[in-house]
Amino acid sequence: MSPPTRRRLKTLMGASNVIAASNDADPATGAKRATAFARRAEAEKITGLFTADLLQIDPAGLAGTAGVQDPLIALAALSQVTSHIGLVATVSTTFHHPYNLARLIGTLDHASGGRAAWNAVTSSVGEENFGLDLLSPEERYARAAEFIEVVNALYDANESDAVTRKASGGLALDPAKFHRVDYRGRHFTVQGPLNVPPLPQGRPVQFQAGQSEAGINVGARYAEVVYTSQPKLEGALAFVTELRRRAKGFGRGDNLPFVMNSFHSVIGESDADVARRLKEKHERIDYELGRLKLADMLGGDIDLSGLPLDKPLPDSLLPEVTSTNRRRGRVEIFSRYAKQGLTLRELIIEAQETGHWSVAGTPEQLVDAIEERFRAGVLDVLTLHGLGNPDQEDLLLNGLLPELRRRGLIDTDYVGDDFRSNLELPPLMPVAAAASLARSA
């Protein structure tokens, strides 16, 4: 009997923006471009499209275009021009309500034929748009835990045959098969039932982002895929070991949650070409704007203006990580870089990648780095960049992806009928067992 085939690395790409620009001759330009991008990603058998989100306009423009569209609406549009690729929407558990989210993402799962996922984030910006003070990370994650519990309970409560199709093509609903959840927690009170029928996937795939102490606990307990920034292999090994240890303590399997990294790369044809591309990239950096971006990576409350670019930061400027209310994982990463003696210039260069895993090299060298993490068991899902970038697209499509396929690291076709099976996630836990787990710990 042959040994079981190891699951392959799963791939994501950021969904393009559907938004119209003021100088577009056709207001549908953004939607058409996003549609073409999604179809090309699907033709390459990319496992899913991912949308980031912010609930504000970043006043310094540090976050690019994240937040200028609603992820769920954008992905609903793309669901109608694709048939296999997964659709991952980032949603703030701090500024949304679980009942509304369950309806929205549940409807997306129906509209896409079972390809919906949501990435639960706690948001470290945007409170000014909701008349709220920003909660501490611990409070934000406590709310997130309840949020996920409510959403899952709503999905699990309705019976699988609550809705049937009539001969006329219309729907027949049996109200007796839609059940209340009567959830009462510190942050939410939700009676139910959810008025969306059972989903094609049972539940949308649950992603979660966050690497603070509280964030790791939420990911270990609830997430199927955890999105984490781990720029170095040793950090990735430590993070995944601790994540899986905690997950096991919550009664989950040895290989859950899956771990997702965003892979920021510079691809070149040769070592000399890589060096040239890196040099040109660094020359394009606006170092004055870079000071603001680095300050944001360090919690946003420090002033780096006037400091010499080619000297390390004074230790006295570095914030205490536990006293920071925004993105403690990023603060920890960049404080560590600063304590290692990187100059302000070097820190600004690192800040362009926002603390993510970043590698420059030929396609073969980049795949060596990817394979190392995959074989080490610390990488299950990888976000790739370059599609739509004229400078990198050819080397992505004709260099990096073919090399990943040649080594048998990624899928050459979709392996299932929905996103959950294409990720090769284990089957959902039976409803009774899942409810027991949610009540434990």
PLY file of the C-alpha trace (Angstrom):
ply
format ascii 1.0
element vertex 441
property float x
property float y
property float z
element edge 440
property int vertex1
property int vertex2
end_header
0.00 0.00 0.00
1.47 3.38 -1.01
1.93 6.03 1.72
-0.69 8.81 1.86
0.05 11.85 -0.29
1.05 14.89 1.72
-1.31 17.82 1.27
0.13 20.57 -0.87
0.77 24.20 -0.05
-2.30 26.33 -0.73
-2.04 29.70 -2.45
-3.88 33.01 -2.18
-3.66 36.28 -4.08
-5.06 39.67 -3.10
-8.26 40.47 -5.01
-8.00 43.50 -7.26
-10.11 46.58 -6.53
-13.52 46.95 -8.18
-13.61 50.72 -7.54
-13.92 53.27 -10.35
-11.27 56.01 -10.51
-12.10 59.62 -11.32
-10.08 59.51 -14.55
-11.56 56.24 -15.87
-13.25 56.69 -19.23
-15.59 53.84 -18.26
-16.89 53.70 -14.66
-16.82 49.92 -14.89
-13.04 49.91 -15.45
-12.27 48.84 -11.89
-14.80 46.02 -11.94
-13.59 44.81 -15.34
-9.97 44.87 -14.20
-10.83 42.97 -11.00
-12.79 40.45 -13.02
-9.88 39.85 -15.40
-7.50 39.49 -12.44
-9.79 36.94 -10.71
-10.13 34.88 -13.87
-6.37 34.83 -14.42
-5.77 33.75 -10.82
-8.32 30.96 -11.26
-6.68 29.88 -14.54
-3.44 29.51 -12.56
-5.34 27.33 -10.02
-4.73 29.76 -7.16
-6.69 28.43 -4.18
-8.30 31.70 -3.10
-8.62 35.47 -3.40
-8.00 37.49 -0.24
-9.28 40.97 0.62
-7.71 43.15 3.30
-9.73 45.97 4.86
-9.49 49.12 6.93
-12.49 51.08 8.22
-10.90 54.47 7.64
-8.85 56.40 5.11
-5.28 56.35 6.35
-4.45 60.09 6.53
-0.80 59.57 5.62
-1.57 57.14 2.79
0.55 54.45 4.39
-1.86 51.58 3.76
-2.37 52.07 0.04
-5.86 51.24 -1.21
-6.88 48.89 1.62
-10.31 49.94 2.82
-11.63 51.76 -0.24
-14.11 48.99 -1.01
-16.27 46.67 1.04
-14.74 43.19 0.78
-18.04 41.30 0.83
-19.60 43.33 -1.99
-16.43 43.08 -4.09
-16.18 39.32 -3.59
-19.87 38.83 -4.35
-19.23 40.44 -7.73
-16.18 38.26 -8.37
-18.08 35.12 -7.34
-20.20 35.49 -10.47
-17.27 35.48 -12.91
-15.37 32.58 -11.29
-16.33 29.02 -10.38
-13.61 27.44 -8.22
-11.42 30.02 -6.51
-12.09 30.73 -2.82
-13.20 34.17 -1.60
-11.79 35.47 1.71
-13.30 38.67 3.17
-11.60 40.48 6.04
-14.20 41.57 8.63
-13.74 43.58 11.83
-15.23 41.90 14.88
-14.83 45.21 16.75
-17.05 47.28 14.47
-19.56 44.74 13.12
-22.35 42.65 14.63
-22.26 38.84 14.36
-25.87 38.43 13.22
-25.41 40.79 10.28
-22.09 39.22 9.38
-23.57 35.71 9.50
-26.23 36.80 7.00
-23.74 38.52 4.70
-21.05 35.85 4.57
-23.70 33.11 4.54
-25.32 34.68 1.49
-21.89 34.92 -0.18
-21.39 31.20 0.42
-24.71 30.48 -1.31
-24.01 32.92 -4.16
-20.58 31.42 -4.80
-21.60 27.77 -4.50
-19.59 27.19 -1.32
-16.48 29.33 -1.72
-16.79 31.88 1.10
-14.39 32.52 3.98
-13.99 35.37 6.44
-10.87 36.65 8.12
-11.71 37.83 11.65
-9.67 40.87 12.67
-10.06 43.02 15.75
-9.08 46.36 14.10
-6.58 48.79 15.55
-7.93 51.80 13.63
-11.31 53.24 12.69
-12.89 53.78 16.09
-13.54 57.45 15.27
-16.10 56.38 12.66
-18.21 54.47 15.16
-18.26 56.88 18.10
-16.18 54.49 20.17
-12.93 54.45 22.09
-10.53 51.76 20.94
-10.69 48.84 23.35
-7.50 47.22 24.64
-6.22 44.25 22.62
-7.42 41.92 25.38
-10.95 43.35 25.24
-10.99 43.34 21.45
-10.09 39.67 21.37
-12.63 38.80 24.07
-15.26 40.41 21.86
-13.86 38.55 18.82
-14.17 35.21 20.62
-17.84 35.86 21.39
-18.39 37.13 17.86
-17.09 33.89 16.32
-19.07 31.78 18.80
-22.30 33.56 17.85
-21.68 33.23 14.11
-20.88 29.53 14.39
-23.89 28.86 16.63
-26.18 30.56 14.11
-24.83 28.46 11.25
-25.03 25.22 13.20
-28.57 25.67 14.54
-30.61 25.35 11.33
-31.43 21.91 9.96
-29.87 20.83 6.69
-33.25 20.48 4.91
-34.75 23.71 6.22
-35.15 24.91 2.62
-36.07 22.82 -0.40
-36.56 23.69 -4.08
-40.08 23.53 -5.49
-40.86 22.23 -8.96
-41.56 25.81 -9.99
-37.98 26.75 -9.09
-38.94 28.76 -6.02
-37.95 27.98 -2.43
-40.02 26.22 0.21
-39.00 27.15 3.77
-39.91 25.11 6.82
-39.82 27.62 9.72
-39.79 24.78 12.26
-36.31 23.80 11.05
-34.80 27.24 11.76
-33.73 27.23 15.42
-32.92 29.85 18.04
-29.48 29.98 19.63
-30.35 32.15 22.67
-26.77 33.31 23.05
-26.09 35.57 26.04
-22.55 36.79 26.56
-20.72 39.81 27.83
-20.65 41.51 24.44
-23.59 40.01 22.53
-27.11 38.80 23.14
-28.52 37.05 20.08
-31.73 35.04 20.04
-31.77 33.75 16.46
-32.55 31.86 14.39
-30.40 32.93 11.47
-32.72 33.59 8.54
-30.25 32.26 5.97
-30.58 28.54 5.17
-27.72 26.10 5.91
-24.64 26.90 3.88
-23.17 24.78 1.06
-19.98 24.47 3.16
-21.80 24.12 6.50
-19.77 27.09 7.69
-17.60 29.50 5.72
-13.91 28.84 6.25
-12.69 30.69 9.34
-9.50 32.73 8.96
-8.16 34.84 11.83
-5.37 37.42 12.05
-3.52 38.40 15.20
-0.33 37.41 16.98
-0.54 39.12 20.35
-1.02 36.90 23.39
-4.80 37.28 23.26
-4.84 36.90 19.48
-2.98 33.59 19.59
-5.57 32.21 22.01
-8.46 33.14 19.72
-6.70 31.64 16.70
-5.81 28.45 18.55
-9.38 27.98 19.74
-11.48 28.93 16.70
-9.52 29.53 13.49
-9.07 27.07 10.68
-6.37 29.28 9.11
-4.29 31.76 11.13
-2.75 34.69 9.25
0.51 35.73 10.91
3.52 37.94 10.14
6.68 35.91 10.70
9.62 37.48 8.85
12.18 34.92 10.11
12.07 31.11 10.15
13.00 30.87 13.82
10.10 33.14 14.73
7.76 31.07 12.57
8.87 27.86 14.30
8.31 29.33 17.76
4.93 30.82 16.80
3.54 27.66 15.22
4.78 25.45 18.06
2.97 27.62 20.59
-0.16 28.01 18.43
-0.53 24.26 17.98
0.21 23.59 21.65
-2.65 25.86 22.63
-4.93 24.42 19.95
-4.31 20.94 21.30
-5.25 22.22 24.76
-8.59 23.30 23.30
-9.18 19.76 22.06
-8.31 20.37 18.42
-6.32 18.15 16.07
-2.53 18.21 15.81
-2.51 20.05 12.47
-5.02 22.80 13.17
-5.09 25.69 12.66
-3.36 25.93 9.31
-0.81 28.76 9.17
-0.83 31.47 6.51
1.99 33.85 5.62
2.07 36.73 3.16
5.16 36.31 0.96
6.58 39.68 -0.13
9.05 38.96 -2.90
11.31 40.59 -5.43
11.80 38.17 -8.32
14.75 38.48 -10.69
16.13 36.42 -13.55
19.64 36.22 -12.06
21.54 37.33 -8.97
22.61 40.50 -10.80
19.02 41.20 -11.87
17.80 40.68 -8.30
20.43 43.13 -7.00
19.40 45.69 -9.63
15.71 45.36 -8.79
16.36 45.69 -5.06
18.53 48.78 -5.61
15.84 50.42 -7.72
13.16 49.54 -5.17
15.13 51.14 -2.34
15.85 54.23 -4.45
12.12 54.75 -4.92
11.46 54.94 -1.17
10.38 58.32 0.16
12.33 58.27 3.42
10.39 61.13 4.96
7.14 59.25 4.42
9.04 56.17 5.52
9.60 57.73 8.94
5.81 57.91 9.35
5.36 54.33 8.21
8.00 53.06 10.63
6.43 55.10 13.46
3.13 53.36 12.62
4.87 49.97 12.84
6.08 51.00 16.30
2.61 51.84 17.59
2.12 55.29 16.09
3.03 57.35 19.15
6.69 58.17 18.45
8.28 61.01 16.48
11.13 59.97 14.18
11.52 63.31 12.40
15.00 64.79 12.46
16.76 61.57 13.45
19.80 60.60 11.32
19.01 57.93 8.75
22.24 55.99 9.18
22.24 55.55 12.94
20.23 53.14 15.13
17.20 54.39 17.05
17.76 55.36 20.67
16.36 52.67 23.00
14.50 55.39 24.86
12.21 55.89 21.84
11.05 52.29 21.68
7.61 51.68 23.20
6.79 49.05 25.79
4.95 46.42 23.75
2.34 45.63 26.40
1.44 49.31 26.76
0.66 49.65 23.06
-2.99 49.56 22.03
-2.44 48.98 18.31
-0.96 45.97 16.48
1.33 44.65 19.16
2.69 41.98 16.83
4.12 44.63 14.49
5.49 46.63 17.44
7.25 43.54 18.74
8.81 42.77 15.34
10.14 46.29 14.73
11.29 46.79 18.31
13.30 43.61 17.92
14.84 44.90 14.68
15.74 48.19 16.37
17.35 46.42 19.33
19.42 44.39 16.88
21.04 47.68 15.82
19.41 48.30 12.44
19.77 51.91 11.36
16.77 54.13 10.79
17.29 53.74 7.03
17.34 49.94 7.34
14.25 50.00 9.54
12.40 52.15 6.99
13.31 49.65 4.28
11.98 46.81 6.45
8.82 48.82 7.14
7.95 48.78 3.43
7.07 45.09 3.95
5.13 45.89 7.18
6.78 43.09 9.13
5.91 40.33 6.66
8.18 37.60 5.31
10.19 39.19 2.52
12.68 37.48 0.18
14.50 38.65 -2.95
15.88 36.11 -5.40
15.48 34.13 -8.57
12.39 31.89 -8.86
14.48 28.90 -7.76
15.86 30.75 -4.72
12.41 31.94 -3.69
11.00 28.43 -3.97
13.90 27.17 -1.84
12.77 29.57 0.91
9.11 28.59 0.54
9.92 24.89 0.53
12.03 25.24 3.67
9.08 26.61 5.64
6.62 24.16 4.12
8.80 21.14 4.93
9.36 22.52 8.43
5.60 22.35 8.99
5.14 26.07 9.65
3.48 27.07 6.37
0.18 25.79 4.97
-1.25 28.76 3.04
0.82 31.36 1.17
-0.24 34.74 -0.23
1.69 35.48 -3.43
2.17 38.90 -5.02
3.05 40.02 -8.53
-0.03 39.38 -10.65
-1.01 42.72 -12.20
2.46 44.17 -11.56
4.11 44.65 -14.99
7.58 44.43 -13.44
6.96 41.07 -11.72
4.05 39.31 -13.42
6.04 37.44 -16.07
8.52 36.09 -13.51
5.64 35.04 -11.27
3.65 33.25 -13.98
6.57 31.81 -15.94
9.12 31.39 -13.17
7.90 31.11 -9.58
4.61 29.26 -10.11
6.04 26.70 -12.58
8.93 25.98 -10.17
6.49 25.45 -7.30
4.54 23.02 -9.50
7.68 21.25 -10.73
8.61 20.47 -7.12
5.10 19.24 -6.35
4.53 21.95 -3.72
1.25 23.42 -5.01
-1.85 22.07 -6.70
-2.05 21.79 -10.47
-5.85 21.77 -10.34
-8.66 22.28 -7.85
-9.12 19.17 -5.76
-12.67 19.70 -4.49
-16.01 21.35 -5.11
-15.82 24.05 -2.43
-13.18 26.21 -0.74
-13.03 24.04 2.37
-12.14 20.94 0.37
-9.72 22.83 -1.91
-7.83 23.92 1.22
-7.92 20.25 2.30
-9.21 21.17 5.71
-10.42 18.32 7.93
-14.20 17.83 8.05
-16.16 20.15 10.29
-16.64 18.90 13.83
-20.15 17.52 14.52
-22.44 20.25 15.82
-22.79 18.80 19.33
-19.03 18.46 19.73
-18.42 21.95 18.38
-20.91 23.41 20.86
-19.19 21.59 23.71
-15.80 22.93 22.61
-17.14 26.50 22.44
-18.37 26.24 26.03
-15.09 24.79 27.33
-11.92 26.60 28.41
0 1
1 2
2 3
3 4
4 5
5 6
6 7
7 8
8 9
9 10
10 11
11 12
12 13
13 14
14 15
15 16
16 17
17 18
18 19
19 20
20 21
21 22
22 23
23 24
24 25
25 26
26 27
27 28
28 29
29 30
30 31
31 32
32 33
33 34
34 35
35 36
36 37
37 38
38 39
39 40
40 41
41 42
42 43
43 44
44 45
45 46
46 47
47 48
48 49
49 50
50 51
51 52
52 53
53 54
54 55
55 56
56 57
57 58
58 59
59 60
60 61
61 62
62 63
63 64
64 65
65 66
66 67
67 68
68 69
69 70
70 71
71 72
72 73
73 74
74 75
75 76
76 77
77 78
78 79
79 80
80 81
81 82
82 83
83 84
84 85
85 86
86 87
87 88
88 89
89 90
90 91
91 92
92 93
93 94
94 95
95 96
96 97
97 98
98 99
99 100
100 101
101 102
102 103
103 104
104 105
105 106
106 107
107 108
108 109
109 110
110 111
111 112
112 113
113 114
114 115
115 116
116 117
117 118
118 119
119 120
120 121
121 122
122 123
123 124
124 125
125 126
126 127
127 128
128 129
129 130
130 131
131 132
132 133
133 134
134 135
135 136
136 137
137 138
138 139
139 140
140 141
141 142
142 143
143 144
144 145
145 146
146 147
147 148
148 149
149 150
150 151
151 152
152 153
153 154
154 155
155 156
156 157
157 158
158 159
159 160
160 161
161 162
162 163
163 164
164 165
165 166
166 167
167 168
168 169
169 170
170 171
171 172
172 173
173 174
174 175
175 176
176 177
177 178
178 179
179 180
180 181
181 182
182 183
183 184
184 185
185 186
186 187
187 188
188 189
189 190
190 191
191 192
192 193
193 194
194 195
195 196
196 197
197 198
198 199
199 200
200 201
201 202
202 203
203 204
204 205
205 206
206 207
207 208
208 209
209 210
210 211
211 212
212 213
213 214
214 215
215 216
216 217
217 218
218 219
219 220
220 221
221 222
222 223
223 224
224 225
225 226
226 227
227 228
228 229
229 230
230 231
231 232
232 233
233 234
234 235
235 236
236 237
237 238
238 239
239 240
240 241
241 242
242 243
243 244
244 245
245 246
246 247
247 248
248 249
249 250
250 251
251 252
252 253
253 254
254 255
255 256
256 257
257 258
258 259
259 260
260 261
261 262
262 263
263 264
264 265
265 266
266 267
267 268
268 269
269 270
270 271
271 272
272 273
273 274
274 275
275 276
276 277
277 278
278 279
279 280
280 281
281 282
282 283
283 284
284 285
285 286
286 287
287 288
288 289
289 290
290 291
291 292
292 293
293 294
294 295
295 296
296 297
297 298
298 299
299 300
300 301
301 302
302 303
303 304
304 305
305 306
306 307
307 308
308 309
309 310
310 311
311 312
312 313
313 314
314 315
315 316
316 317
317 318
318 319
319 320
320 321
321 322
322 323
323 324
324 325
325 326
326 327
327 328
328 329
329 330
330 331
331 332
332 333
333 334
334 335
335 336
336 337
337 338
338 339
339 340
340 341
341 342
342 343
343 344
344 345
345 346
346 347
347 348
348 349
349 350
350 351
351 352
352 353
353 354
354 355
355 356
356 357
357 358
358 359
359 360
360 361
361 362
362 363
363 364
364 365
365 366
366 367
367 368
368 369
369 370
370 371
371 372
372 373
373 374
374 375
375 376
376 377
377 378
378 379
379 380
380 381
381 382
382 383
383 384
384 385
385 386
386 387
387 388
388 389
389 390
390 391
391 392
392 393
393 394
394 395
395 396
396 397
397 398
398 399
399 400
400 401
401 402
402 403
403 404
404 405
405 406
406 407
407 408
408 409
409 410
410 411
411 412
412 413
413 414
414 415
415 416
416 417
417 418
418 419
419 420
420 421
421 422
422 423
423 424
424 425
425 426
426 427
427 428
428 429
429 430
430 431
431 432
432 433
433 434
434 435
435 436
436 437
437 438
438 439
439 440
